[in-house]
């Protein structure tokens, strides 16, 4: 009988520790969570004249935007080309750089937001000067987030292209990304950790008493 009780207590200890570990790694779905990386698998880029879309391109090339650091070419994604009527084919090669802060992102319930103001594109083709040029195309992005799968959809932002040599001043570019977010582990509050360690200690002490 003592051997059976000891086995049950050990099983209880294992379950307790597993639950504590789960709480450490997986915070509640309704909590705001910090994102460490956006892994996108599809998306689109559109050139707009005011509210009118004059050219767009869907893409399925995978890419990643790492939070908290700058990424040089070609670390984010392979170049994306879009054919613009009367202006020819333009290619966007994405990278992040200062002076804006490095990318950051978080979730809140079913919403995901990202500060992508440090996102730049190396533009080539069309009426762009020979050799291309670098221009900021970043912005504050918002989309939908699934807390069960960590998938995000429709993460969208827009940026005006006014002042870019070779392009009309009223053009803007809009990006949309879909993929999966990598979340930072959220530790338990100190009180929960203290309770868990105390409970585990009591169970271990009881196991030793029954095993003696």
N, C-alpha and C positions, 0 to 999 in steps of 0.2 A: 504494500500500500504506500509506503514511504517513497519507494522508487517511482511509483506512478505519479505521486504528488510532485516530486522533484522534476519530473519530465514536463508536467503541466506548467509549472512555474517557469521552467526554462523556455517553454514555448511562449508563455505570456511575455517574458522578457524580450524575446526576439520580435514579437509583434509590436511591443511598445517602442523598441528602438527603430523598427522599420517605419512606424508612423511618424516618429520624430524626424527621421531622415527625409521622409516624404514632405513634411511640412517645411523643412529647411530648403528643399530644392524647388517645390512648387507652391508659390503663394496663391492666395485666393484669386479666383478669376475676376472679381470686381475691383481688385486693387490696381493702382497705377504701377506699371512695370517698366524698367529701363531696358532698352534694346541695345545690344552690342553689335549687331550686324544685320543688314537687310540683304537676304539672298533672293534675288528676283529671277524668275524663269520666263516671264513674258511681259509685254507692255506695248506702248505705242508712243509715237512722237508726231505732233501735228504743228504745222505752220498756219497761223491765223492772221487775217487782215481784219482787225477789230474782232467782231464776234463770228466772222465767216471763216470757215476752214478752207484753205486753198490747196493744201496738200497734207497727206498723212501717211503713216507707215506703221503697220504692226510688226513686232519682232518677237522671236522666240529664243533669241540668244540669251543664255544665262549670264548673270553678272552678280556682283556683290559690292555693297557700299558699307565700309567699316566705320563704326562710330568712333569718335574721339581721336581720329588721326587723318592726315591727308594722304591721298593715293595718287601717285603719278600715272602717266600713260604707260601701258594700256591696262592697268590693274583692275579697273571697274568693269569694263565690257569691251568687246571688239567693236570697231567703228560701225556706226549705223548710217546708212545712206537713205536719202529721201529725194524723189524727183519733184521739183517745183516747176509748175507751168511757167513758161517764159523766162525763168531764171536758171533752169538747168538742174543738174543733180548736185545736192549738197551732202557732205558727210560730216557727222558729228562724232568726234572722239572725246569721250568723257574723262575728266579727272577732277580732283578736289585740291584746292589751294587757298592760301590766305589772300587778303587780310581778314576775311570773315572767319569766325570760329569753325573748327572742324565739325563735321556732321554729328548730330545727336538726334535721338528718337525715343519715344516712349508710347505706352498704350494706356488707355483708360476705358475699361469696359470693352465695348465693341468698336472703339475708335483708336486709330493709330495716327500719330503726328510725327513729323520729322523736320528738323531744321537742316535744310540742304542748301543754304545760301552760299556755301563755299564750293558749289558745283560749277565747273567750267566746261566749255566745249572748245576743242580745236576744230574750227570750221574750214572746210576746203570745198572748191568747186563753184559752179555757177558764176556769179559776178564777184565772188570773193577775190581779193588780190592774190596774185601768184605766190605760192608758199603757204597760204592759209593765214589764219589769225586765231588768237585765243580770246574768248569772250565769256563773261559770266552768264550762266543760264539757270542759276539756282533759285530757290525760293522756299517758302514754308509749305510743306506738303501735308495733306490730310487724306485718310482713306478708312476702309473698314477692316476690322480685326476679328479673327475667330480665336477666342482664348482656349478652345479645346485642341486646336491643331496648330496654333501660332501662325496661321496663314493670314496674309493681308491681301486685299484687293482694292483696286482703284486708288492707289496712293498717287495723288495728282497735284501738280503745281504748274504755274505759268510764269514766264519771264519775258519782258519786252525786249525787242532787238533794236530799238531805236539807237542810233549812233554807230551801228556796225557798218563799216565801209562796204559798199556794194549792195546793200539791202535797203528796201524802202523803210522809212522811219516808223511806219505804223504796223510793222510786223511783230508778232510775238510767237514764242514757241511754248508748247504745252507737252509735258511728259506725264505718262501714267505707267505705274509699275505694279506687278502682281507677283507674289512669291511667299516666302516664309521668313519670319523674324526669329533671330536668336536672342533669347532673353538672358539677362544677368540673374544669377542666383540671388535670392533674397533671404538673408538669415532670419531666424526666429528672434523675437524680442528677448531681451535678457531674462525677463520673468519666466517665460516659457521654457527657456533653456535650464534655468535653475530648478523649476518644477520637474522637468524631465530627468535631469541628472539625479535629483533626490529620489524620485520614484525608482529609477534603475538601481540606485544604491540599496534601497530597502528590499527590492526583489533579490538582488545578489546575496544580501545578508541572510534572507530567508532560505535561499537555496543551500548555502553553506551549513545552516543549522540542520536542515533536513538530511543533508549528505553526511553529517558527522556521525 
